[in-house]
Amino acid sequence: MTAPLNASAQKVQDALDARGYAHCRVVEMPDSTRTAAEAAAAIGCTVAQIAKSLVFRGADSGAPVLVIASGTNRVDPQKLAALLGEPVEKPDADYVRGRTGYVIGGVPPLGHSEPIRTFIDRDLLAFEDIWAAAGTPRAVFRLSPDDLVSMTGGAVAEIA
């Protein structure tokens, strides 16, 4: 018998199940998956297969923006601002938790406290399987790039 998931990880699994992604199963790892490198090491995949979630704040609107990027890529704030139509800022941890419901290092692609405009790094589409955060800095789930696009409604873009 497996141990029950942490409450935040269970919230992600419940969101996956409710949205028709029951084939995506949240797993809690013994080691940290907070960074892309830690996640890849814990899972046994390449860093590029990690779908890292980065939350930005619109500088004018104050609205949260979620970018899901390949673990090897660095988001270009100017490209993101052009896509968004306003400059972006990096928010603090309290803002991220307040707007998503999750801590930095565990922000999943779905199941947030409020709807969040989402952009997906085009480079993630090159993989058969990718891994995303699942509510805590130790929880992840495997999915396909198509699953990621459909579950988030995110716009695929070149953001690196």
C-alpha positions as CSV (number, residue, x, y, z in Angstrom):
1,M,0.0,0.0,0.0
2,T,1.4,3.4,-0.9
3,A,1.4,6.3,1.5
4,P,-1.1,9.1,1.0
5,L,0.0,12.1,-0.9
6,N,0.8,15.4,0.8
7,A,-2.3,17.7,0.8
8,S,-0.8,20.0,-2.0
9,A,0.2,17.0,-4.1
10,Q,-3.3,15.4,-3.6
11,K,-4.8,18.7,-4.7
12,V,-2.9,18.4,-8.0
13,Q,-3.9,14.8,-8.5
14,D,-7.5,15.7,-7.8
15,A,-7.3,18.5,-10.5
16,L,-5.8,16.1,-13.0
17,D,-8.5,13.5,-12.3
18,A,-11.3,16.1,-12.5
19,R,-10.0,17.4,-15.8
20,G,-9.7,13.9,-17.5
21,Y,-6.0,13.4,-16.9
22,A,-6.2,10.4,-14.6
23,H,-3.4,8.8,-16.6
24,C,-1.1,11.4,-15.1
25,R,-0.1,10.2,-11.7
26,V,1.5,12.3,-9.1
27,V,4.5,10.8,-7.4
28,E,6.4,12.1,-4.4
29,M,10.1,11.6,-4.7
30,P,12.5,11.0,-1.7
31,D,14.8,13.8,-3.0
32,S,14.0,17.4,-3.8
33,T,12.6,18.2,-7.3
34,R,12.6,22.0,-6.6
35,T,15.0,22.9,-9.4
36,A,15.0,21.4,-12.9
37,A,18.4,19.8,-12.2
38,E,17.2,18.3,-8.9
39,A,14.1,17.0,-10.6
40,A,15.9,15.4,-13.5
41,A,18.4,13.7,-11.1
42,A,15.5,12.4,-8.9
43,I,13.4,11.2,-11.9
44,G,16.2,9.9,-14.2
45,C,15.4,12.1,-17.2
46,T,17.2,14.9,-19.0
47,V,17.0,18.4,-17.6
48,A,15.4,19.5,-20.8
49,Q,12.4,17.2,-20.1
50,I,11.5,19.1,-17.0
51,A,8.6,21.4,-17.5
52,K,9.6,24.1,-15.0
53,S,6.9,26.5,-13.9
54,L,7.9,30.1,-13.5
55,V,5.4,32.7,-12.2
56,F,5.8,36.3,-13.4
57,R,3.7,39.4,-12.6
58,G,2.4,41.9,-15.2
59,A,4.1,45.2,-14.2
60,D,1.1,47.2,-15.2
61,S,-1.8,44.9,-14.4
62,G,-0.3,43.0,-11.4
63,A,-1.8,39.8,-12.9
64,P,0.0,36.5,-12.6
65,V,1.5,34.9,-15.7
66,L,2.7,31.3,-15.7
67,V,5.5,30.2,-18.0
68,I,6.2,26.6,-18.4
69,A,9.7,26.3,-19.8
70,S,12.1,23.5,-20.7
71,G,14.4,22.9,-17.8
72,T,17.5,23.9,-19.8
73,N,16.0,27.2,-21.0
74,R,16.1,30.6,-19.5
75,V,13.0,32.8,-20.1
76,D,13.6,36.0,-21.9
77,P,11.6,38.7,-20.1
78,Q,11.4,40.9,-23.2
79,K,9.9,38.0,-25.3
80,L,7.4,37.3,-22.6
81,A,6.5,41.0,-22.3
82,A,6.0,41.2,-26.0
83,L,3.6,38.2,-25.9
84,L,1.8,39.6,-22.8
85,G,1.6,43.2,-24.0
86,E,3.1,44.6,-20.8
87,P,6.5,44.4,-19.0
88,V,6.9,41.6,-16.5
89,E,8.4,41.4,-13.0
90,K,9.6,38.5,-10.9
91,P,7.3,38.4,-7.9
92,D,8.2,37.3,-4.3
93,A,7.3,33.9,-2.8
94,D,4.2,35.3,-1.0
95,Y,2.8,36.5,-4.3
96,V,3.4,33.2,-6.0
97,R,1.8,31.2,-3.2
98,G,-1.1,33.7,-2.9
99,R,-2.0,33.6,-6.6
100,T,-1.3,30.0,-7.4
101,G,-1.9,28.2,-4.1
102,Y,1.5,26.6,-4.2
103,V,5.1,27.3,-3.1
104,I,7.9,28.1,-5.5
105,G,9.5,24.8,-6.6
106,G,6.1,23.1,-6.6
107,V,3.8,25.2,-8.8
108,P,2.0,22.8,-11.1
109,P,0.6,23.6,-14.6
110,L,-3.0,23.3,-13.3
111,G,-5.1,23.5,-10.2
112,H,-4.3,27.1,-9.2
113,S,-6.2,29.4,-6.9
114,E,-7.3,31.5,-9.8
115,P,-7.1,31.3,-13.7
116,I,-3.6,32.2,-14.8
117,R,-2.6,33.2,-18.3
118,T,0.0,30.6,-19.4
119,F,2.7,30.4,-22.0
120,I,4.5,27.1,-22.9
121,D,8.0,26.9,-24.2
122,R,8.0,25.6,-27.7
123,D,11.1,23.4,-27.0
124,L,9.0,21.2,-24.7
125,L,7.1,19.9,-27.8
126,A,10.2,18.0,-28.9
127,F,9.8,15.3,-26.2
128,E,7.5,12.3,-26.0
129,D,7.3,12.6,-22.2
130,I,8.0,15.6,-19.9
131,W,7.7,16.0,-16.1
132,A,6.0,18.8,-14.2
133,A,5.8,19.9,-10.6
134,A,2.9,18.6,-8.6
135,G,2.3,20.9,-5.7
136,T,5.4,20.5,-3.5
137,P,9.1,20.6,-4.0
138,R,9.2,16.8,-4.0
139,A,6.2,15.9,-6.1
140,V,6.0,15.5,-9.9
141,F,4.0,13.9,-12.6
142,R,4.7,12.7,-16.2
143,L,2.7,13.9,-19.1
144,S,3.0,14.5,-22.8
145,P,3.5,18.0,-24.3
146,D,0.0,17.6,-25.9
147,D,-1.4,17.0,-22.4
148,L,0.4,20.1,-21.1
149,V,-1.1,22.3,-23.9
150,S,-4.6,21.0,-23.5
151,M,-4.7,21.0,-19.6
152,T,-3.4,24.6,-19.4
153,G,-4.9,26.2,-22.5
154,G,-1.5,27.8,-22.7
155,A,-0.1,29.5,-25.8
156,V,3.0,27.7,-27.2
157,A,5.7,30.3,-27.9
158,E,9.4,30.9,-28.2
159,I,10.2,32.3,-24.9
160,A,13.9,31.4,-24.3
